Amino acid sequence: DKTYPDIGDRYLGYGTAGFRTRAEFLERACFRVGVLVGVRAKMTGLMGVMITASHNLKQDNGLKIMDKDGSMLAANWEKLTEIVVNSKDLSKTLSDLSEGKIDGPHMDSGFDSTKGIFFEPSNMNGYVFLGKDTREHSSKLLEAVRAGVTLIRGKPHDFGLVTTPQLHNIVQR
C-alpha cells in the first residue's frame, strides 16, 4: 500500500458505477479496490474492474467495478469499498474485515471471518477480469488493481484494451 502515493485528506466517494477523479489521485485507490474485489471474487467466483473515465477530461480517470453477472457492483458493497479506499490504516481495516469487526454486506454473502480474507475457498476461483481504455495512465492504474488482487491471492486476468460494455459482456459470460 505504501508503494502508491498517499493523497492526504482527500476523500474518494463511490459515485455512479465507481470512483472517478484526477488520475494522480487514483493509484492507491486502484490497489485497494483490487484487494477488496479480490475478496469478493473469492466469495462469488468472478468480478471485473474497468479502468476508464469515459467522456471526462483527459487528466481524469476512473474505475468501474462489476459483479460476476456483469452488472455494476452491488449497491450494498459501495460503502465498504469507500471504507477500504479511504482507510488511514489499510492493514487495520483489512484485519478488522477479516475478523468480522466491520459490519457490511460481506457478512451476508458467505464470508467466513474464522478463515480470514486470505482464505482459499475450494468452491470459488477468485477470478478478476481487468480491462482498460486508451488513456496514458490507464496501464499504471490497472497494474495497481492487479497488485491488490494478487496480494489477496485472487486471480487477475487482463483483457487489455476493451470498452466498458465489452468487459461487462466478458464478465457475465
C-alpha positions as CSV (number, residue, x, y, z in Angstrom):
1,D,0.0,0.0,0.0
2,K,2.9,2.4,0.8
3,T,4.1,1.9,-2.8
4,Y,1.3,4.1,-4.0
5,P,1.1,7.8,-3.4
6,D,-0.8,8.9,-0.3
7,I,-3.4,11.5,-1.3
8,G,-3.6,13.1,2.2
9,D,-7.0,14.0,3.4
10,R,-8.7,13.8,0.0
11,Y,-11.8,11.6,0.3
12,L,-12.8,9.5,-2.7
13,G,-16.5,8.8,-2.9
14,Y,-18.1,5.9,-4.8
15,G,-20.1,7.6,-7.4
16,T,-22.1,6.3,-10.4
17,A,-20.6,2.9,-11.0
18,G,-17.2,3.6,-9.3
19,F,-14.5,6.1,-8.5
20,R,-13.6,9.0,-10.7
21,T,-11.1,11.8,-10.2
22,R,-7.7,13.1,-11.4
23,A,-5.6,10.1,-12.4
24,E,-2.8,11.2,-10.0
25,F,-5.1,10.5,-7.0
26,L,-6.3,7.1,-8.1
27,E,-3.2,4.8,-7.9
28,R,-3.6,3.9,-4.2
29,A,-7.4,3.6,-4.7
30,C,-6.9,1.2,-7.5
31,F,-4.6,-1.0,-5.4
32,R,-7.1,-1.0,-2.6
33,V,-10.1,-1.8,-4.9
34,G,-8.0,-4.7,-6.2
35,V,-7.8,-6.1,-2.7
36,L,-11.5,-5.7,-2.0
37,V,-12.5,-7.0,-5.4
38,G,-10.2,-10.0,-4.8
39,V,-12.0,-10.7,-1.6
40,R,-15.4,-10.5,-3.3
41,A,-14.2,-12.6,-6.2
42,K,-13.2,-15.3,-3.8
43,M,-16.8,-15.2,-2.4
44,T,-18.6,-15.1,-5.7
45,G,-16.1,-16.7,-8.2
46,L,-15.7,-13.7,-10.5
47,M,-15.5,-9.9,-10.6
48,G,-14.5,-7.3,-13.1
49,V,-12.7,-3.9,-13.0
50,M,-12.5,-1.5,-15.8
51,I,-10.1,1.5,-15.8
52,T,-11.9,4.2,-17.7
53,A,-13.0,7.8,-17.4
54,S,-15.3,7.7,-20.5
55,H,-16.1,11.2,-21.5
56,N,-14.3,13.0,-18.6
57,L,-11.2,15.3,-19.0
58,K,-8.0,13.7,-20.2
59,Q,-6.2,14.2,-16.8
60,D,-9.0,12.3,-15.1
61,N,-9.5,8.6,-14.9
62,G,-11.7,6.2,-13.0
63,L,-12.5,2.6,-12.3
64,K,-15.8,0.7,-12.6
65,I,-16.4,-2.4,-10.6
66,M,-18.5,-5.3,-12.0
67,D,-20.1,-8.2,-10.2
68,K,-20.0,-11.7,-11.6
69,D,-23.2,-11.3,-13.7
70,G,-21.7,-8.3,-15.5
71,S,-23.7,-5.7,-13.6
72,M,-22.2,-2.9,-11.6
73,L,-21.0,-3.6,-8.0
74,A,-24.0,-4.4,-5.7
75,A,-25.1,-1.1,-4.1
76,N,-24.7,-2.6,-0.6
77,W,-21.0,-3.1,-1.3
78,E,-20.3,0.5,-2.2
79,K,-19.9,1.8,1.4
80,L,-17.5,-1.0,2.2
81,T,-15.5,-0.1,-0.9
82,E,-15.3,3.6,0.3
83,I,-14.2,2.5,3.7
84,V,-11.3,0.4,2.3
85,V,-10.3,3.0,-0.3
86,N,-10.2,5.9,2.2
87,S,-8.8,4.0,5.2
88,K,-5.9,5.7,7.0
89,D,-4.6,2.3,8.0
90,L,-5.2,-0.4,5.4
91,S,-3.7,-3.2,7.5
92,K,-6.0,-2.4,10.4
93,T,-9.0,-2.1,8.1
94,L,-8.2,-5.5,6.5
95,S,-7.6,-7.0,9.9
96,D,-11.0,-5.7,11.1
97,L,-12.7,-7.0,8.0
98,S,-11.0,-10.4,8.3
99,E,-12.0,-10.6,12.0
100,G,-15.6,-9.7,11.3
101,K,-15.4,-6.3,13.1
102,I,-16.7,-4.3,10.1
103,D,-20.4,-4.8,9.6
104,G,-21.3,-4.9,6.0
105,P,-22.6,-6.9,3.1
106,H,-19.7,-9.3,3.1
107,M,-21.1,-10.7,6.4
108,D,-24.3,-11.7,4.5
109,S,-22.5,-13.1,1.4
110,G,-20.9,-16.3,2.7
111,F,-17.9,-14.5,4.2
112,D,-16.4,-16.7,6.9
113,S,-14.4,-14.5,9.4
114,T,-12.9,-17.6,11.0
115,K,-11.0,-18.2,7.8
116,G,-10.0,-14.5,7.3
117,I,-9.8,-12.7,4.0
118,F,-6.8,-14.6,2.7
119,F,-8.6,-17.9,2.7
120,E,-8.6,-20.2,-0.4
121,P,-12.2,-21.5,-0.8
122,S,-12.4,-24.8,-2.5
123,N,-15.5,-23.8,-4.5
124,M,-14.5,-20.4,-5.8
125,N,-11.7,-19.4,-8.2
126,G,-11.5,-15.8,-7.3
127,Y,-11.0,-14.5,-10.9
128,V,-10.9,-10.8,-11.5
129,F,-11.2,-9.8,-15.2
130,L,-9.5,-6.5,-16.0
131,G,-9.8,-4.0,-18.8
132,K,-8.6,-0.5,-19.6
133,D,-9.1,2.4,-22.0
134,T,-6.5,4.2,-24.0
135,R,-5.7,7.0,-21.6
136,E,-1.9,7.3,-20.9
137,H,-2.3,6.5,-17.2
138,S,-4.6,3.5,-17.6
139,S,-1.9,0.9,-17.7
140,K,-0.3,2.1,-14.5
141,L,-3.7,2.2,-12.7
142,L,-4.5,-1.3,-14.0
143,E,-1.2,-2.6,-12.6
144,A,-2.2,-1.2,-9.2
145,V,-5.5,-3.2,-9.3
146,R,-3.6,-6.3,-10.4
147,A,-1.2,-5.9,-7.4
148,G,-4.2,-5.7,-5.0
149,V,-5.9,-8.7,-6.5
150,T,-2.7,-10.7,-6.4
151,L,-2.0,-9.7,-2.7
152,I,-5.3,-11.2,-1.7
153,R,-4.5,-14.4,-3.7
154,G,-7.1,-13.6,-6.3
155,K,-6.5,-14.5,-10.0
156,P,-6.4,-11.4,-12.2
157,H,-6.8,-11.8,-16.0
158,D,-6.1,-8.8,-18.2
159,F,-8.1,-8.4,-21.3
160,G,-6.2,-5.3,-22.3
161,L,-7.8,-2.5,-24.3
162,V,-11.6,-3.1,-24.3
163,T,-14.6,-0.9,-24.0
164,T,-16.6,-0.9,-20.8
165,P,-19.6,-2.8,-22.5
166,Q,-17.1,-5.4,-23.8
167,L,-15.8,-6.1,-20.3
168,H,-19.4,-6.2,-18.9
169,N,-20.1,-8.8,-21.6
170,I,-16.9,-10.8,-20.9
171,V,-17.6,-10.9,-17.1
172,Q,-21.2,-12.0,-17.5
173,R,-20.4,-14.9,-19.8
